[in-house]
Amino acid sequence: MFRIVIPARYASTRLPGKPLLPIAGRPMLAWVHDRALACTAREVIVATDDERIRVVAEAFGAQVEMTAPEHASGTDRIAEVAARRGWADADVVVNLQGDEPAMPRELIQQVAMLLIDRAGADIATLATPVIGRDEYFDPNAVKVVTDLDGRALYFSRAPIPWFRDQIDPAGGELQAVARRHLGIYAYRVGALRRLAALPPTPLEQIERLEQLRALAHGMVIQVGEASCRPGPDVNTAEDLARASLALGQDPGRH
């Protein structure tokens, strides 16, 4: 069994109050919570430092943990919840971001089971084939490369692997080897505690990717091939419109 924690913060440079923005008359966070409840998790918790989010989340029936406001990431927020609740080091917890209203239940289950089935891994995550040149060169689309057993070697906002002898690789060639990382993680609680206690590393600060801290300290991140492609996450107003469409709604209504 596993747990799911949904870290949700109100402050967002590009989209303030993001978890509470409406999609089809419901807060975005409620859609994320629904996805979590559809899984076989033993419990689902919203972790936030904002009273507005707490009030709304409890109104739609979520279990909420208030966490410290100074946390720099959702990982730190989840580590606080794990410590407060006394979860065992071997327990598995999934980090489901509060801006993923279209994350399929299948992928939440998949990332949890990937870690449960891989005893030697500290963290599990998922990837999907890069679709087209634009995604390959998009710095907001994080790419990942792995070893032959699916263990992460590196994550980057840059186009990796680099096709040395091809200036402009075609779509089929990209999909054969290039993988886009999906921002969903499962952690063993012991690894989560360790990661949250470690200071940021140079590569992490350069790329602005927290998972590079784990790799820099020798932690094993198992990467699975996503069983399906998720709907859009939400970082901008345009993303919100796309998420509304993905959920079968007319974005003009919101």
ChimeraX attribute file (.defattr): number of C-alpha atoms within 10 A of each C-alpha:
attribute: neighborCount
match mode: 1-to-1
recipient: residues
	/A:1	12
	/A:2	20
	/A:3	19
	/A:4	25
	/A:5	28
	/A:6	26
	/A:7	26
	/A:8	25
	/A:9	24
	/A:10	17
	/A:11	12
	/A:12	12
	/A:13	10
	/A:14	10
	/A:15	15
	/A:16	14
	/A:17	16
	/A:18	24
	/A:19	28
	/A:20	21
	/A:21	18
	/A:22	17
	/A:23	23
	/A:24	16
	/A:25	9
	/A:26	12
	/A:27	19
	/A:28	24
	/A:29	29
	/A:30	22
	/A:31	22
	/A:32	23
	/A:33	26
	/A:34	15
	/A:35	19
	/A:36	25
	/A:37	16
	/A:38	13
	/A:39	19
	/A:40	16
	/A:41	18
	/A:42	10
	/A:43	15
	/A:44	23
	/A:45	19
	/A:46	26
	/A:47	26
	/A:48	26
	/A:49	19
	/A:50	17
	/A:51	11
	/A:52	13
	/A:53	23
	/A:54	19
	/A:55	12
	/A:56	16
	/A:57	23
	/A:58	12
	/A:59	11
	/A:60	14
	/A:61	10
	/A:62	19
	/A:63	16
	/A:64	19
	/A:65	19
	/A:66	16
	/A:67	19
	/A:68	12
	/A:69	11
	/A:70	9
	/A:71	15
	/A:72	9
	/A:73	13
	/A:74	21
	/A:75	21
	/A:76	20
	/A:77	26
	/A:78	29
	/A:79	24
	/A:80	21
	/A:81	19
	/A:82	20
	/A:83	13
	/A:84	11
	/A:85	9
	/A:86	10
	/A:87	15
	/A:88	12
	/A:89	15
	/A:90	14
	/A:91	15
	/A:92	25
	/A:93	27
	/A:94	28
	/A:95	22
	/A:96	26
	/A:97	23
	/A:98	26
	/A:99	26
	/A:100	25
	/A:101	29
	/A:102	20
	/A:103	23
	/A:104	20
	/A:105	17
	/A:106	15
	/A:107	22
	/A:108	26
	/A:109	18
	/A:110	20
	/A:111	25
	/A:112	28
	/A:113	16
	/A:114	19
	/A:115	26
	/A:116	22
	/A:117	9
	/A:118	12
	/A:119	10
	/A:120	12
	/A:121	19
	/A:122	24
	/A:123	29
	/A:124	26
	/A:125	28
	/A:126	25
	/A:127	23
	/A:128	21
	/A:129	19
	/A:130	24
	/A:131	15
	/A:132	15
	/A:133	14
	/A:134	10
	/A:135	15
	/A:136	26
	/A:137	16
	/A:138	13
	/A:139	14
	/A:140	11
	/A:141	19
	/A:142	24
	/A:143	27
	/A:144	24
	/A:145	21
	/A:146	16
	/A:147	11
	/A:148	7
	/A:149	9
	/A:150	13
	/A:151	18
	/A:152	22
	/A:153	15
	/A:154	17
	/A:155	24
	/A:156	23
	/A:157	19
	/A:158	17
	/A:159	21
	/A:160	20
	/A:161	16
	/A:162	11
	/A:163	12
	/A:164	8
	/A:165	7
	/A:166	8
	/A:167	8
	/A:168	10
	/A:169	16
	/A:170	11
	/A:171	14
	/A:172	12
	/A:173	12
	/A:174	20
	/A:175	17
	/A:176	10
	/A:177	12
	/A:178	22
	/A:179	26
	/A:180	25
	/A:181	24
	/A:182	22
	/A:183	14
	/A:184	19
	/A:185	23
	/A:186	30
	/A:187	28
	/A:188	23
	/A:189	24
	/A:190	17
	/A:191	20
	/A:192	23
	/A:193	19
	/A:194	13
	/A:195	22
	/A:196	21
	/A:197	11
	/A:198	11
	/A:199	8
	/A:200	17
	/A:201	16
	/A:202	12
	/A:203	17
	/A:204	18
	/A:205	12
	/A:206	10
	/A:207	15
	/A:208	13
	/A:209	16
	/A:210	17
	/A:211	19
	/A:212	25
	/A:213	20
	/A:214	22
	/A:215	18
	/A:216	14
	/A:217	12
	/A:218	10
	/A:219	19
	/A:220	17
	/A:221	27
	/A:222	25
	/A:223	28
	/A:224	22
	/A:225	19
	/A:226	19
	/A:227	13
	/A:228	12
	/A:229	14
	/A:230	18
	/A:231	17
	/A:232	20
	/A:233	19
	/A:234	21
	/A:235	16
	/A:236	15
	/A:237	13
	/A:238	11
	/A:239	14
	/A:240	24
	/A:241	20
	/A:242	20
	/A:243	23
	/A:244	24
	/A:245	16
	/A:246	16
	/A:247	17
	/A:248	10
	/A:249	15
	/A:250	14
	/A:251	17
	/A:252	8
	/A:253	11
	/A:254	13
